[in-house]
Amino acid sequence: GMLLVARDYRRKYPDGICLSIDHEMARLWLRLGNRINQNRCDLLSIRREENRFIVEAIEVKTTIGEELTEKNYNILHAQDQIKDSLTAIQLALNSDNKDPMSIPRNEMLKEVVVQHLHSRISSETVLKKWGSGWLHQLFKEDTEEIIPVCFKGRIVEVLMRSNGEPKEESLESDGYDIVKQIIPEKEIQELIEWNTNEAKRDLEDQTKEQYKRKSNLLATEAKEEPNSTLNGTPKDDDLIESVIQPFASDNRSPVDYVDDSTTSSEWPPKVNAFGMIGQARPVEELLNQASMVRHFNERFNDKLLVGPAGVGKSTLARKIAQLLLEENEIMFNGSDLRKPDALIHRLNEENKISDPDNNVVIIDHCLVFIDEVHAIGAPVATTLLSAMDDRRTTTIDGIIYDFSNVVFVLATTDPGKLSEAFNSRPDKTYLDHYSLHELAGIVWLHGKRCLDDYELPKEICVEIAARMRANPRKAVRSLENNLRPHFFTMLVKQQLNDPTYRKIGEAMSVELVAKYYDDQGVDFNGIDLVGKNYITYLLKWRNSRRKTSPRYRDY
């Protein structure tokens, strides 16, 4: 994530510098001590803009498809990291400050910046700009011209496997201007490919050639439809439609685009031993382990389930609990576990705490499932690691608890937020995104449950899955909470007395389901009106930049 963000900065500001402050020297000048400052941000960027310097403290968060929210405290913690870092950076750049730490911080920051320029910057032009005057002005060694310095913060979310668009928004913050930036999957791929000037020129040439071909195509069509282009240049509406309606050109439906080469084409997809569709490999692995430990009366190892939201982590935990203990799991959300006594209080409510034996309280057999475990409080993390070590004991409020009979199943969408101990102590099980074929099967399975055992045809299930961007939760909710009421109302208007769930299912057809989503402004790709507005804005912004900026003129 830090590498991608640094490349993004270099791409936007070729004359700027972006350096890591996650190393020993940086820790020293940020804190002036050996103890690691947990509120230190990841990157420091500096650039010259008109008659001022812009200094940004950048905190990078890499997740799989989910934005950070204040609810799980990640945004608030990132803001604290930025504020603490900016306070130290501001002190380092104001060497005339009366604070005794100002001068040593100034010298060490200067050394970090100079080392970065000599070891990381290969452009002679950039080196000349910084060496000939910018460094002296930044550290106020040039008394003839004092250049003001503006201090800002930036939280950059690198969203792996996300279909969203890049965006920026300002956050409410005291003291400093802080911006939240989103780098989605599409831009990640561009940044991975962007490395050298030669690669960048190739990308520009390719983009120009694609735009030229599109312009020629639309210009040819304009001979028959004069209003579709303006002076041989595609209108924004034409470009927008070419981007957001790739399926519309040949009048096929999403079912024609299901890639059956990488998955079984059997319809409906088989339900596995856990009653799920998809996740065949992890289900088989967990089932084999559970069967063996039951046969030999061994202990089932603690598990860390890693995967994006909605891929079945909670369902797996529930099935393991039923298989091992024939009872439901005890479920927690990581953001709710701020103190260790919350864990004990819940176990006590579930009658899982026995009387003390030799001053040790033994927890009865149970499976504890903690979703979004990366959001738990620090005291809970310490307690949990002790409960999962070899002794399986931990102390809470002066009482020793024995967790030998407890199986912990943890789940996270972002293992990068977990400590090394959390990543290494439990066994890891990775869950993948569902394919369109698998998700269509999930819609079919849920349809049987909510339509009185009526089986929706494959074409309808794929239509729903595609319109919901292959998001399992959205697809299931759309069927149950949107399509069912819509077709129920349609049957009532047709004066059908007492419609049943099966009648509702039978009333659904591919054409009517597609029309429903079309009326909602959701296209074949699942892009709604908001998404189209983003694309419209980006295209207009690109066109306006092409006219005014040399950097974009050739695109």
C-alpha positions in Angstrom: 0.0 0.0 0.0 2.8 2.5 0.9 4.6 1.7 -2.4 1.4 2.3 -4.4 0.7 5.6 -2.6 4.3 6.8 -3.1 3.9 6.0 -6.8 0.6 7.9 -6.9 2.3 10.9 -5.4 5.3 10.8 -7.8 2.9 10.5 -10.7 0.9 13.5 -9.6 3.8 15.7 -8.4 7.0 14.8 -10.4 9.0 17.5 -8.6 7.8 16.5 -5.1 9.3 13.9 -2.7 7.5 11.2 -0.8 9.5 9.3 1.8 8.8 6.7 4.4 8.9 7.6 8.1 8.6 4.0 9.2 12.3 3.3 9.9 14.7 3.7 12.8 15.9 7.2 11.9 12.4 8.5 11.5 11.3 7.0 14.8 14.2 8.7 16.4 13.5 12.2 15.2 9.7 11.8 15.6 10.0 10.7 19.2 13.7 11.1 20.2 13.8 7.8 22.0 13.9 4.1 21.5 10.2 3.5 22.2 8.2 3.1 19.0 5.5 5.8 18.6 2.4 3.9 17.6 0.8 7.2 16.4 3.3 7.7 13.7 2.0 7.9 10.2 3.5 6.1 7.2 4.7 8.6 4.7 5.9 12.2 4.5 5.5 14.2 1.3 6.9 17.6 0.5 6.4 19.7 -2.7 6.8 23.3 -3.9 3.5 24.8 -5.1 3.7 28.4 -6.3 5.0 30.5 -3.4 4.7 27.9 -0.6 5.7 24.4 0.4 3.0 21.8 1.0 4.0 19.2 3.7 1.6 16.2 4.0 1.6 13.5 6.6 0.2 10.4 4.9 -1.4 7.4 6.6 -1.9 4.4 4.4 -4.7 1.8 5.0 -4.9 -1.3 2.8 -8.1 -3.2 2.9 -10.1 -5.6 0.7 -13.1 -3.7 -0.7 -14.3 -1.9 2.4 -13.9 1.7 3.3 -12.8 2.7 6.8 -15.5 4.2 9.0 -15.6 6.1 12.3 -17.7 3.2 13.7 -14.7 0.9 13.9 -12.4 3.8 15.1 -10.0 3.3 12.1 -10.6 6.8 10.7 -10.3 8.4 14.1 -7.1 6.6 14.9 -5.6 7.5 11.5 -6.4 11.2 12.2 -4.6 10.9 15.5 -1.6 9.4 13.8 -1.5 12.3 11.3 -1.9 15.0 14.0 0.9 13.6 16.2 3.2 13.3 13.2 2.4 16.8 11.9 3.1 18.3 15.4 6.6 16.7 15.3 7.2 17.7 11.7 6.1 21.3 12.3 8.5 21.5 15.3 11.3 20.1 13.2 10.9 22.7 10.5 10.7 25.6 13.0 14.3 25.4 14.3 14.0 28.8 15.8 11.3 27.5 18.1 12.2 27.7 21.9 11.3 24.0 22.3 14.6 22.2 23.1 13.6 19.3 20.8 13.2 21.6 17.8 16.9 21.7 16.7 17.7 18.0 17.0 14.5 17.2 15.1 15.4 19.7 12.5 18.9 18.1 11.9 17.6 14.6 11.7 14.7 15.5 9.4 17.2 17.2 7.2 19.4 14.1 7.0 16.4 11.9 6.2 15.3 14.2 3.3 18.8 14.5 1.9 19.4 10.7 2.0 16.1 10.2 0.2 17.0 12.7 -2.5 20.4 11.0 -3.1 19.3 7.4 -2.9 15.8 7.5 -4.4 15.6 10.4 -6.9 17.2 9.7 -10.2 15.9 12.8 -12.1 18.7 15.4 -12.4 16.1 18.1 -12.9 14.4 17.3 -9.5 17.7 17.0 -7.7 18.8 20.4 -9.1 15.6 22.1 -7.9 16.0 20.8 -4.4 19.7 21.2 -4.2 19.9 24.6 -5.6 17.5 26.3 -3.3 14.4 24.5 -2.2 16.1 22.7 0.7 17.6 25.9 2.0 14.2 27.6 1.8 12.4 24.7 3.4 14.7 24.6 6.4 14.9 28.4 6.5 18.6 28.5 5.7 18.0 31.2 3.1 17.3 34.3 5.1 16.7 36.4 2.0 13.4 34.7 1.1 11.1 33.1 3.7 8.8 30.6 2.0 5.6 29.7 4.0 4.9 26.1 4.8 1.4 24.6 4.8 0.9 21.5 6.9 -1.8 19.0 5.8 -2.8 15.4 6.4 -4.0 12.6 4.0 -5.5 9.2 4.7 -5.2 7.0 1.7 -7.3 3.8 1.5 -5.9 1.3 -1.0 -9.0 -0.8 -1.6 -8.0 -4.2 -3.1 -10.7 -6.0 -5.2 -13.0 -3.0 -5.2 -14.9 -1.9 -8.3 -15.3 1.7 -7.1 -13.9 4.9 -8.5 -11.0 6.9 -7.1 -12.2 9.8 -5.0 -11.2 12.4 -2.4 -13.1 14.0 0.4 -12.3 16.4 3.2 -12.6 15.2 6.8 -13.7 17.3 9.8 -10.6 17.7 11.9 -9.3 20.1 14.5 -6.0 21.8 13.8 -5.1 20.5 10.3 -6.8 20.0 7.0 -7.1 16.2 6.4 -8.2 14.6 3.2 -9.4 11.0 2.7 -8.4 9.5 -0.7 -9.7 6.2 -2.2 -7.5 4.2 -4.6 -9.6 1.4 -6.0 -8.6 -1.8 -7.9 -8.5 -0.1 -11.3 -6.1 2.6 -10.2 -4.0 0.1 -8.3 -3.4 -1.8 -11.5 -2.3 1.5 -13.2 0.0 2.3 -10.4 1.6 -1.2 -10.5 2.3 -0.8 -14.2 3.5 2.8 -13.8 7.2 2.6 -13.0 9.6 4.2 -15.5 9.2 7.2 -17.8 9.3 4.7 -20.7 6.4 2.7 -19.3 4.5 6.0 -18.7 5.0 7.1 -22.4 3.8 3.7 -23.6 0.7 4.1 -21.5 0.1 7.6 -22.9 0.6 6.4 -26.4 -1.8 3.5 -25.9 -4.4 5.8 -24.4 -4.1 8.3 -27.2 -4.5 5.5 -29.8 -7.6 4.1 -28.1 -9.2 7.6 -27.9 -8.3 8.2 -31.6 -9.9 4.9 -32.6 -13.0 5.7 -30.6 -13.1 9.2 -32.2 -12.8 7.8 -35.7 -15.6 5.3 -35.0 -18.0 7.8 -33.7 -17.1 10.3 -36.4 -18.0 7.6 -39.0 -21.3 7.0 -37.3 -21.9 10.7 -37.3 -22.2 10.7 -41.1 -25.5 8.8 -40.7 -26.4 10.5 -37.4 -25.0 14.1 -37.5 -26.0 14.9 -34.0 -23.9 12.2 -32.4 -20.6 14.0 -32.7 -19.3 17.6 -32.7 -16.6 18.3 -35.3 -15.5 14.7 -35.3 -15.0 14.7 -31.5 -17.1 12.3 -29.4 -19.6 13.9 -27.1 -19.4 13.1 -23.4 -22.7 11.1 -23.6 -21.2 8.9 -26.3 -18.1 8.2 -24.3 -20.1 7.6 -21.2 -22.3 5.0 -22.9 -19.2 3.3 -24.3 -17.8 2.9 -20.9 -20.8 1.9 -18.8 -22.8 -0.2 -21.3 -20.3 -2.9 -22.6 -23.0 -5.5 -22.7 -25.6 -3.4 -24.6 -23.8 -3.5 -27.9 -24.8 -7.0 -28.8 -28.1 -7.2 -26.9 -27.0 -10.1 -24.8 -27.8 -10.6 -21.2 -25.3 -11.1 -18.3 -25.9 -14.9 -18.4 -24.0 -15.0 -21.7 -20.9 -13.6 -19.9 -20.7 -16.3 -17.2 -17.2 -17.8 -17.5 -17.8 -21.5 -17.0 -14.2 -22.4 -17.8 -13.0 -21.7 -14.3 -16.0 -23.3 -12.4 -18.4 -26.0 -12.8 -21.2 -25.2 -15.3 -23.6 -27.5 -13.5 -26.9 -25.8 -12.6 -27.8 -25.4 -9.9 -24.3 -25.5 -8.3 -23.9 -28.3 -5.7 -24.5 -27.5 -2.1 -21.5 -28.5 0.0 -21.4 -30.4 3.3 -22.0 -27.1 5.2 -25.1 -26.3 3.2 -23.3 -23.6 1.3 -22.6 -22.8 -2.4 -19.0 -22.0 -3.2 -15.9 -22.0 -0.9 -15.4 -25.7 -1.7 -11.7 -25.9 -0.8 -11.9 -24.2 2.7 -15.1 -26.1 3.5 -13.5 -29.4 2.7 -10.4 -28.5 4.7 -12.3 -27.5 7.8 -14.6 -30.5 7.5 -11.7 -32.9 7.4 -10.0 -31.3 10.4 -13.3 -31.3 12.4 -14.0 -34.9 11.6 -10.5 -36.0 12.6 -10.4 -34.2 16.0 -13.8 -35.6 16.9 -12.6 -39.1 16.1 -9.5 -38.9 18.1 -10.9 -36.5 20.8 -8.3 -33.9 20.0 -8.5 -30.2 20.2 -9.6 -28.2 17.2 -7.1 -25.5 16.4 -8.1 -21.8 16.6 -8.8 -20.4 13.2 -8.4 -17.0 11.4 -10.8 -16.7 8.5 -9.5 -14.1 6.0 -11.7 -12.8 3.1 -13.9 -9.9 1.9 -17.3 -9.2 3.4 -20.1 -11.5 2.5 -18.2 -14.6 1.5 -19.5 -16.9 4.4 -17.1 -16.3 7.4 -20.0 -16.2 9.9 -21.7 -19.2 8.3 -18.5 -21.3 8.5 -18.1 -20.4 12.2 -21.7 -21.5 12.9 -21.3 -24.8 11.0 -18.0 -25.6 12.8 -19.7 -25.0 16.2 -22.6 -27.2 15.3 -20.3 -30.0 14.0 -17.9 -29.9 17.0 -20.3 -29.0 19.9 -23.8 -29.4 18.4 -24.6 -25.9 19.6 -24.4 -22.3 18.2 -21.3 -20.1 18.3 -21.0 -17.2 20.7 -20.6 -14.3 18.4 -18.9 -11.0 19.0 -18.1 -8.0 16.7 -14.6 -6.7 17.1 -15.6 -3.1 17.5 -17.8 -4.0 20.5 -14.9 -5.6 22.4 -13.2 -2.7 23.9 -12.5 -4.2 27.4 -11.7 -7.8 28.4 -14.6 -8.0 30.9 -17.0 -7.7 28.0 -15.9 -11.2 26.9 -16.4 -12.6 30.4 -19.7 -10.9 30.9 -21.1 -12.5 27.7 -19.7 -16.0 28.5 -21.4 -15.7 31.9 -24.7 -14.9 30.2 -24.3 -18.0 28.1 -23.7 -20.1 31.3 -20.2 -21.0 30.2 -18.3 -20.1 33.4 -17.9 -22.7 36.1 -17.0 -22.4 39.7 -13.4 -21.8 40.4 -11.1 -24.8 40.7 -7.9 -24.0 42.7 -8.5 -20.3 42.1 -8.8 -20.9 38.4 -12.1 -20.3 36.6 -12.6 -22.9 33.8 -14.6 -21.9 30.8 -16.9 -24.7 29.6 -16.8 -26.1 26.0 -17.9 -23.5 23.5 -16.9 -21.8 20.2 -16.2 -18.1 20.4 -16.5 -16.3 17.0 -15.1 -12.7 16.8 -15.9 -11.0 13.5 -13.7 -8.1 12.3 -11.2 -9.0 15.0 -8.8 -6.3 13.8 -11.2 -3.7 15.5 -10.9 -5.1 19.0 -9.4 -2.9 21.7 -5.7 -3.3 22.7 -6.5 -4.7 26.2 -8.7 -7.4 24.6 -6.0 -8.2 22.1 -3.6 -8.9 24.9 -6.1 -11.1 26.7 -7.1 -13.0 23.6 -3.5 -13.8 22.7 -2.9 -15.2 26.2 -6.1 -17.3 25.9 -4.8 -18.8 22.6 -1.2 -19.6 23.7 -0.1 -23.0 24.9 -1.2 -22.6 28.5 -4.7 -21.3 27.4 -5.0 -19.1 30.5 -5.3 -15.4 31.0 -5.9 -13.0 33.9 -8.9 -10.6 33.9 -9.5 -8.3 36.8 -7.2 -10.3 39.0 -9.0 -13.7 38.2 -7.3 -16.5 36.2 -9.5 -18.0 33.5 -8.7 -21.2 31.7 -9.8 -21.3 28.0 -8.6 -24.9 27.3 -12.2 -25.9 26.3 -12.7 -22.9 24.1 -12.2 -22.8 20.3 -11.6 -19.3 18.9 -12.7 -18.6 15.3 -11.6 -15.1 14.3 -12.5 -13.3 11.1 -11.0 -10.3 9.3 -11.3 -8.5 6.0 -7.8 -7.1 6.4 -5.1 -9.2 8.1 -2.7 -6.4 7.5 -4.3 -4.6 10.5 -3.5 -7.5 12.8 -0.3 -7.9 14.8 2.2 -10.6 13.8 1.0 -12.7 16.8 -2.6 -12.6 15.6 -1.5 -13.5 12.1 0.7 -16.5 13.2 -1.0 -18.0 16.3 -4.3 -19.3 14.8 -4.4 -21.3 11.6 -5.4 -19.2 8.6 -8.1 -20.1 6.1 -8.5 -17.9 3.1 -12.0 -17.3 1.5 -12.2 -16.0 -2.1 -14.7 -13.8 -3.9 -17.6 -15.7 -5.4 -17.7 -16.2 -9.2 -20.8 -14.9 -11.0 -21.9 -18.5 -11.5 -21.5 -19.3 -7.8 -23.4 -16.2 -6.7 -26.2 -17.0 -9.1 -26.4 -20.3 -7.3 -26.6 -18.5 -3.9 -29.5 -16.4 -5.3 -31.2 -19.7 -6.5 -30.7 -21.3 -3.0 -32.0 -18.3 -1.2 -34.9 -18.0 -3.7 -36.0 -21.5 -2.7 -36.1 -20.5 0.9 -38.0 -17.2 0.4 -40.3 -18.3 -2.5 -41.8 -21.4 -0.9 -39.3 -23.9 -2.5 -39.8 -22.4 -6.0 -36.6 -22.6 -8.1 -35.7 -19.5 -10.1 -34.3 -20.2 -13.6 -30.5 -19.7 -14.0 -31.0 -16.7 -16.3 -32.9 -14.8 -13.6 -30.4 -15.7 -10.9 -27.4 -14.5 -13.1 -29.3 -11.3 -13.9 -29.8 -10.5 -10.2 -26.2 -11.4 -9.4 -24.8 -9.2 -12.2 -27.0 -6.2 -11.4 -25.7 -6.4 -7.8 -22.1 -6.4 -8.9 -21.6 -10.0 -7.6 -22.1 -8.9 -4.0 -23.8 -11.7 -2.1 -25.5 -9.7 0.6 -26.8 -7.1 -1.9 -28.0 -9.8 -4.3 -29.9 -11.8 -1.6 -31.4 -8.6 -0.1 -32.4 -7.4 -3.5 -34.3 -10.6 -4.2 -36.1 -10.7 -0.8 -36.6 -7.0 0.0 -37.1 -5.5 -3.5 -38.1 -8.0 -6.2 -40.6 -10.0 -4.1 -42.6 -6.9 -3.0 -42.4 -5.5 -6.6 -43.8 -8.7 -8.2 -46.4 -9.1 -5.3 -47.7 -5.6 -6.1 -47.7 -6.4 -9.8 -49.9 -9.5 -9.1 -52.3 -7.6 -6.9 -52.7 -5.0 -9.6 -53.6 -7.8 -12.0 -56.4 -8.7 -9.6 -54.9 -12.0 -8.6 -56.5 -13.1 -5.4 -54.2 -14.1 -2.5 -50.8 -14.3 -4.3 -48.5 -17.0 -2.9 -44.7 -16.9 -2.8 -44.6 -19.5 -5.6 -46.9 -17.3 -7.7 -44.5 -14.4 -7.1 -41.5 -16.5 -8.3 -43.4 -17.8 -11.3 -44.3 -14.2 -12.3 -40.6 -13.3 -12.5 -39.0 -13.4 -16.0 -35.6 -12.2 -17.2 -37.3 -9.4 -19.1 -39.3 -8.2 -16.2 -36.4 -8.5 -13.7 -34.2 -6.6 -16.1 -36.8 -3.9 -16.6 -37.1 -3.5 -12.8 -33.4 -2.8 -12.5 -33.4 -0.6 -15.6 -36.2 1.5 -14.0 -34.0 1.8 -10.9 -31.2 3.1 -13.0 -29.0 0.0 -12.5 -27.3 -1.2 -15.7 -25.9 -4.7 -16.6 -22.7 -4.0 -14.7 -24.5 -3.0 -11.5 -23.6 0.7 -12.0 -26.3 2.9 -10.7 -27.0 6.6 -11.3 -24.4 7.6 -8.7 -21.8 5.6 -10.5 -22.7 7.1 -13.8 -22.5 10.6 -12.4 -19.0 9.8 -11.2 -18.0 8.6 -14.7 -19.7 11.7 -16.3 -17.8 14.0 -13.9 -14.4 12.2 -14.6 -14.8 12.4 -18.3 -15.8 16.1 -18.2 -12.9 16.8 -15.9 -10.5 15.0 -18.3 -11.8 17.0 -21.2 -11.5 20.3 -19.4 -7.9 19.4 -18.3 -7.0 18.4 -21.8 -7.9 21.9 -23.0 -6.1 23.8 -20.2 -3.1 21.7 -19.1 -0.2 20.6 -21.2 0.1 17.5 -19.1 -3.4 16.2 -20.3 -3.5 17.8 -23.7 -2.5 14.7 -25.6 -5.0 12.4 -24.0 
